[in-house]
Amino acid sequence: MLNDPMTNSPRFSTRPLYLQLRDALAERIAQGEWKPGAAIPNESDLAREFGVSSGTMRKALDLMEGEHLLTRRQGRGTFVNDQTSDELSARFNNIRGKDGQRVIAQVRINEISLGRANDLEASRLGLQVHEQVIRIRRLRLDKGRPFMVDETSMPAALFPGLADKKAFSHRITVLAQQYGLLLGQAEERVSIGTATPAVGEALGLEAGAPIMVLDRVVRALNGRPVEWRLGYCHFADKYYMAEMG
């Protein structure tokens, strides 16, 4: 059961009960107690287990559904979402082809290394400059044609051993699920820049050619940054689309 919400503990005196419930239920998913695709206990049973009202439990489950952690199916129950599914992975992909469909890129990992965070990495990832980060440089292609060079930094403490692996998924949704992380929101800044000689060579452009720069931070459900990515893009037959509302 949860601690009495009227306790003097600062945590429980300041956070609404339904958020405490969300955290407790999300922890079961993160720890693998409730696996992707599995049905969870019904609302009444969970309310009874935690000693709360059905309305409060319903509010917690509604929140988790909105956060893409759960899906309710009429007459069947509530199920844990697979964060690695194409549907959920697509929410971090805003690049569209001429047909309006999201571009599913082929990925080549050119370099992976482990090092101390520089000032910019520390700022974007909420780290101290002495903390370790994993750096990955990748080339993304569509139908064999390169369209993006991306440079990704991730807190090494959240992905132990990843830098030593010879093969791993390029999707942050897959890596997060493998390492017991639940993803929340991402923020992406879009700007126009110019290609460096290295980026130009990779994308088949002259140095100094105009490119689109995507600066993205993906956060865990608790708000902690888990990935910072700079994407250097040449969209000859593609476009960036942000959905609003």
HELIX and SHEET records of a PDB file:
HELIX    1   1 PRO A   10  THR A   14  1                                   5    
HELIX    2   2 LEU A   17  ALA A   30  1                                  14    
HELIX    3   3 GLU A   43  PHE A   50  1                                   8    
HELIX    4   4 SER A   54  GLY A   66  1                                  13    
HELIX    5   5 ASP A   86  SER A   89  1                                   4    
HELIX    6   6 ALA A   90  PHE A   92  5                                   3    
HELIX    7   7 ASP A  119  LEU A  125  1                                   7    
HELIX    8   8 ALA A  156  LEU A  158  5                                   3    
HELIX    9   9 LEU A  162  ASP A  164  5                                   3    
HELIX   10  10 ILE A  172  GLN A  178  1                                   7    
HELIX   11  11 PRO A  197  LEU A  203  1                                   7    
SHEET    1   A 2 LEU A  70  ARG A  73  0                                        
SHEET    2   A 2 GLY A  77  VAL A  80 -1                                        
SHEET    1   B 2 ILE A  95  GLY A  97  0                                        
SHEET    2   B 2 LYS A 238  TYR A 240 -1                                        
SHEET    1   C 6 GLN A 106  ARG A 116  0                                        
SHEET    2   C 6 GLN A 132  ASP A 142 -1                                        
SHEET    3   C 6 ARG A 145  PRO A 155 -1                                        
SHEET    4   C 6 PRO A 225  CYS A 233 -1                                        
SHEET    5   C 6 PRO A 210  ALA A 220 -1                                        
SHEET    6   C 6 LEU A 183  THR A 194 -1                                        
END                                                                             
